[in-house]
């Protein structure tokens, strides 16, 4: 186990560096292309007419999926975002990021790398894990066997144990975050698909 953790730490360092090396222009182009890749993906996968979507609020270094989410808002989807309450607990809450001024967005949207008490989410509708039809999931890296490498807290792994089996789990990443193989252990949850700006894996 210690060796596996060391391998994961090494991969995280390498993938963090690859992500950080991208220019702002490369990031903008990637975000624009991601919307096209998601549109192509949705054309070939059946979802309910008004699906429940688990989205994410990107950190500065992550692939920004904001434009891609317009595809879901356009069909009347319910879009929810994660709030991490502790290393053991994460829930998703509905926030219409299109209709809310940036200055009025809740802290769990503007600071997605922080943990908050549940009281901060009191004014927002919580979506149960069993309600989601598709989840867009960020990560430090992914491999071609659809393994995901996260930050190490295990919040997504624990949450994914609670979703429906037919919910689509879609990893979102820059091409530079996809490698041939990552170390994984039994509790690591695989993705159903991985979307990058240029590929559907």
C-alpha positions as a Markdown table, in Angstrom:
| # | Residue | x | y | z |
|---|---|---|---|---|
| 1 | Unk | 0.0 | 0.0 | 0.0 |
| 2 | Unk | 2.8 | 2.4 | 0.8 |
| 3 | Unk | 4.4 | 1.8 | -2.5 |
| 4 | Unk | 1.1 | 2.4 | -4.3 |
| 5 | Unk | 0.6 | 5.7 | -2.4 |
| 6 | Unk | 4.2 | 6.8 | -3.4 |
| 7 | Unk | 3.4 | 5.9 | -7.0 |
| 8 | Unk | 0.2 | 8.0 | -6.9 |
| 9 | Unk | 2.1 | 10.9 | -5.3 |
| 10 | Unk | 4.6 | 10.7 | -8.1 |
| 11 | Unk | 1.9 | 10.7 | -10.8 |
| 12 | Unk | 0.1 | 13.6 | -9.1 |
| 13 | Unk | 3.3 | 15.7 | -9.2 |
| 14 | Unk | 3.9 | 14.9 | -12.9 |
| 15 | Unk | 0.3 | 15.6 | -13.9 |
| 16 | Unk | 0.1 | 18.8 | -11.9 |
| 17 | Unk | 3.1 | 20.0 | -13.7 |
| 18 | Unk | 1.7 | 19.1 | -17.1 |
| 19 | Unk | -1.5 | 20.9 | -16.3 |
| 20 | Unk | 0.2 | 24.0 | -15.0 |
| 21 | Unk | 2.4 | 24.3 | -18.1 |
| 22 | Unk | -0.7 | 25.1 | -20.3 |
| 23 | Unk | -1.0 | 28.7 | -21.4 |
| 24 | Unk | -4.2 | 30.7 | -20.9 |
| 25 | Unk | -4.8 | 30.6 | -24.6 |
| 26 | Unk | -4.4 | 26.8 | -24.7 |
| 27 | Unk | -6.9 | 26.6 | -21.8 |
| 28 | Unk | -9.5 | 28.7 | -23.6 |
| 29 | Unk | -9.2 | 26.7 | -26.8 |
| 30 | Unk | -9.5 | 23.5 | -24.8 |
| 31 | Unk | -12.7 | 24.7 | -23.0 |
| 32 | Unk | -14.2 | 25.6 | -26.3 |
| 33 | Unk | -13.4 | 22.3 | -27.9 |
| 34 | Unk | -14.7 | 20.4 | -24.8 |
| 35 | Unk | -18.2 | 21.8 | -25.5 |
| 36 | Unk | -18.1 | 20.3 | -29.0 |
| 37 | Unk | -16.9 | 16.9 | -27.7 |
| 38 | Unk | -19.6 | 16.9 | -25.1 |
| 39 | Unk | -22.2 | 17.7 | -27.7 |
| 40 | Unk | -21.0 | 14.7 | -29.8 |
| 41 | Unk | -21.0 | 12.5 | -26.8 |
| 42 | Unk | -24.6 | 13.4 | -25.9 |
| 43 | Unk | -25.8 | 12.7 | -29.5 |
| 44 | Unk | -24.8 | 9.0 | -29.0 |
| 45 | Unk | -26.0 | 8.5 | -25.4 |
| 46 | Unk | -29.6 | 8.5 | -24.3 |
| 47 | Unk | -30.5 | 10.7 | -21.4 |
| 48 | Unk | -33.9 | 11.7 | -20.0 |
| 49 | Unk | -35.4 | 14.8 | -21.7 |
| 50 | Unk | -34.6 | 16.9 | -18.6 |
| 51 | Unk | -31.6 | 15.1 | -16.9 |
| 52 | Unk | -30.1 | 15.6 | -13.5 |
| 53 | Unk | -26.5 | 16.6 | -14.0 |
| 54 | Unk | -23.7 | 16.6 | -11.5 |
| 55 | Unk | -21.2 | 19.3 | -12.6 |
| 56 | Unk | -18.1 | 20.8 | -11.0 |
| 57 | Unk | -16.7 | 24.2 | -10.3 |
| 58 | Unk | -13.2 | 24.2 | -11.9 |
| 59 | Unk | -10.1 | 25.2 | -10.0 |
| 60 | Unk | -7.9 | 27.7 | -11.9 |
| 61 | Unk | -5.7 | 24.8 | -13.2 |
| 62 | Unk | -8.6 | 22.6 | -14.2 |
| 63 | Unk | -10.4 | 22.3 | -17.6 |
| 64 | Unk | -13.3 | 24.8 | -17.4 |
| 65 | Unk | -16.6 | 23.2 | -18.3 |
| 66 | Unk | -18.7 | 26.3 | -17.9 |
| 67 | Unk | -19.4 | 26.7 | -21.6 |
| 68 | Unk | -20.1 | 23.0 | -22.0 |
| 69 | Unk | -22.8 | 23.2 | -19.3 |
| 70 | Unk | -24.8 | 25.4 | -21.6 |
| 71 | Unk | -25.7 | 22.2 | -23.5 |
| 72 | Unk | -27.5 | 21.0 | -20.4 |
| 73 | Unk | -29.1 | 24.3 | -19.4 |
| 74 | Unk | -30.4 | 24.5 | -23.0 |
| 75 | Unk | -32.5 | 21.4 | -22.6 |
| 76 | Unk | -33.8 | 22.3 | -19.1 |
| 77 | Unk | -31.5 | 20.0 | -17.1 |
| 78 | Unk | -31.2 | 20.3 | -13.4 |
| 79 | Unk | -27.5 | 21.1 | -12.8 |
| 80 | Unk | -25.9 | 20.7 | -9.4 |
| 81 | Unk | -22.5 | 21.4 | -8.0 |
| 82 | Unk | -20.5 | 19.8 | -5.2 |
| 83 | Unk | -19.9 | 21.1 | -1.7 |
| 84 | Unk | -17.4 | 19.2 | 0.4 |
| 85 | Unk | -18.3 | 19.2 | 4.0 |
| 86 | Unk | -15.4 | 17.1 | 5.3 |
| 87 | Unk | -13.0 | 14.5 | 4.0 |
| 88 | Unk | -15.8 | 12.0 | 4.5 |
| 89 | Unk | -18.7 | 13.9 | 3.1 |
| 90 | Unk | -19.6 | 15.6 | -0.2 |
| 91 | Unk | -23.1 | 16.6 | -1.5 |
| 92 | Unk | -24.4 | 18.3 | -4.6 |
| 93 | Unk | -26.7 | 21.4 | -4.6 |
| 94 | Unk | -28.6 | 23.1 | -7.4 |
| 95 | Unk | -27.2 | 26.5 | -8.3 |
| 96 | Unk | -28.1 | 28.3 | -11.5 |
| 97 | Unk | -24.7 | 29.8 | -12.3 |
| 98 | Unk | -26.1 | 31.5 | -15.4 |
| 99 | Unk | -28.6 | 33.6 | -13.5 |
| 100 | Unk | -26.5 | 34.5 | -10.5 |
| 101 | Unk | -24.1 | 37.4 | -10.4 |
| 102 | Unk | -20.5 | 36.3 | -9.7 |
| 103 | Unk | -20.5 | 38.3 | -6.5 |
| 104 | Unk | -23.5 | 36.5 | -5.3 |
| 105 | Unk | -22.4 | 32.9 | -5.9 |
| 106 | Unk | -22.1 | 30.8 | -2.8 |
| 107 | Unk | -18.6 | 30.1 | -1.4 |
| 108 | Unk | -18.7 | 26.4 | -2.3 |
| 109 | Unk | -18.9 | 27.5 | -6.0 |
| 110 | Unk | -16.2 | 30.2 | -5.8 |
| 111 | Unk | -13.9 | 28.2 | -3.6 |
| 112 | Unk | -14.4 | 24.6 | -4.6 |
| 113 | Unk | -11.1 | 23.4 | -2.9 |
| 114 | Unk | -12.4 | 24.3 | 0.5 |
| 115 | Unk | -14.6 | 22.5 | 3.0 |
| 116 | Unk | -17.8 | 24.0 | 4.4 |
| 117 | Unk | -20.4 | 23.3 | 7.0 |
| 118 | Unk | -23.8 | 22.1 | 5.8 |
| 119 | Unk | -25.4 | 25.4 | 7.0 |
| 120 | Unk | -23.8 | 27.2 | 4.0 |
| 121 | Unk | -26.0 | 25.1 | 1.7 |
| 122 | Unk | -29.2 | 25.7 | 3.6 |
| 123 | Unk | -30.7 | 27.8 | 0.8 |
| 124 | Unk | -30.0 | 25.4 | -2.0 |
| 125 | Unk | -31.7 | 22.2 | -3.0 |
| 126 | Unk | -29.7 | 19.1 | -2.4 |
| 127 | Unk | -29.8 | 16.4 | -5.0 |
| 128 | Unk | -29.6 | 12.8 | -3.9 |
| 129 | Unk | -27.0 | 10.5 | -5.4 |
| 130 | Unk | -29.7 | 8.3 | -6.9 |
| 131 | Unk | -31.2 | 11.2 | -8.9 |
| 132 | Unk | -28.3 | 11.9 | -11.2 |
| 133 | Unk | -28.3 | 10.7 | -14.8 |
| 134 | Unk | -24.8 | 11.9 | -15.6 |
| 135 | Unk | -21.8 | 13.2 | -13.6 |
| 136 | Unk | -19.0 | 15.3 | -15.0 |
| 137 | Unk | -16.0 | 14.5 | -12.9 |
| 138 | Unk | -12.7 | 16.3 | -12.7 |
| 139 | Unk | -9.5 | 14.7 | -11.6 |
| 140 | Unk | -5.7 | 15.1 | -11.4 |
| 141 | Unk | -5.4 | 12.5 | -14.1 |
| 142 | Unk | -7.0 | 9.5 | -15.9 |
| 143 | Unk | -5.8 | 6.5 | -17.9 |
| 144 | Unk | -7.0 | 4.6 | -20.9 |
| 145 | Unk | -8.5 | 1.9 | -18.6 |
| 146 | Unk | -10.7 | 4.7 | -17.3 |
| 147 | Unk | -9.1 | 4.9 | -13.9 |
| 148 | Unk | -9.2 | 8.2 | -12.2 |
| 149 | Unk | -6.5 | 9.8 | -10.0 |
| 150 | Unk | -7.9 | 12.4 | -7.6 |
| 151 | Unk | -6.4 | 14.5 | -4.9 |
| 152 | Unk | -6.4 | 11.6 | -2.4 |
| 153 | Unk | -9.2 | 12.5 | 0.0 |
| 154 | Unk | -11.5 | 9.9 | -1.6 |
| 155 | Unk | -14.6 | 12.1 | -1.7 |
| 156 | Unk | -15.6 | 11.3 | -5.2 |
| 157 | Unk | -14.9 | 7.5 | -4.7 |
| 158 | Unk | -17.2 | 7.4 | -1.7 |
| 159 | Unk | -19.9 | 9.4 | -3.5 |
| 160 | Unk | -19.8 | 7.3 | -6.6 |
| 161 | Unk | -20.6 | 4.2 | -4.5 |
| 162 | Unk | -24.0 | 5.7 | -3.9 |
| 163 | Unk | -25.2 | 6.6 | -7.4 |
| 164 | Unk | -27.4 | 4.5 | -9.7 |
| 165 | Unk | -25.6 | 1.9 | -11.8 |
| 166 | Unk | -27.0 | 3.5 | -15.0 |
| 167 | Unk | -25.7 | 7.0 | -14.1 |
| 168 | Unk | -23.0 | 7.9 | -16.6 |
| 169 | Unk | -19.7 | 8.9 | -15.0 |
| 170 | Unk | -17.7 | 11.0 | -17.4 |
| 171 | Unk | -14.2 | 12.2 | -16.5 |
| 172 | Unk | -13.2 | 15.6 | -17.8 |
| 173 | Unk | -9.6 | 16.5 | -18.4 |
| 174 | Unk | -7.1 | 18.1 | -20.7 |
| 175 | Unk | -5.4 | 15.7 | -23.1 |
| 176 | Unk | -2.2 | 16.2 | -21.1 |
| 177 | Unk | -3.9 | 14.6 | -18.1 |
| 178 | Unk | -4.5 | 11.3 | -19.8 |
| 179 | Unk | -1.8 | 8.6 | -19.5 |
| 180 | Unk | -1.6 | 5.0 | -20.6 |
| 181 | Unk | -1.8 | 3.6 | -17.1 |
| 182 | Unk | -2.2 | 4.8 | -13.5 |
| 183 | Unk | -1.8 | 3.0 | -10.2 |
| 184 | Unk | -5.2 | 2.0 | -8.7 |
| 185 | Unk | -6.5 | 0.1 | -5.8 |
| 186 | Unk | -9.8 | -1.7 | -5.1 |
| 187 | Unk | -11.7 | 1.3 | -3.8 |
| 188 | Unk | -10.9 | 3.6 | -6.7 |
| 189 | Unk | -14.0 | 4.0 | -8.9 |
| 190 | Unk | -13.6 | 3.8 | -12.6 |
| 191 | Unk | -15.2 | 6.2 | -15.1 |
| 192 | Unk | -17.6 | 5.1 | -17.8 |
| 193 | Unk | -16.0 | 7.5 | -20.3 |
| 194 | Unk | -13.3 | 10.2 | -20.4 |
| 195 | Unk | -13.8 | 13.4 | -22.4 |
| 196 | Unk | -10.9 | 15.6 | -23.4 |
| 197 | Unk | -10.9 | 18.5 | -25.9 |
| 198 | Unk | -10.0 | 16.0 | -28.6 |
| 199 | Unk | -11.1 | 12.5 | -27.6 |
| 200 | Unk | -13.8 | 10.4 | -26.1 |
| 201 | Unk | -12.2 | 7.4 | -24.4 |
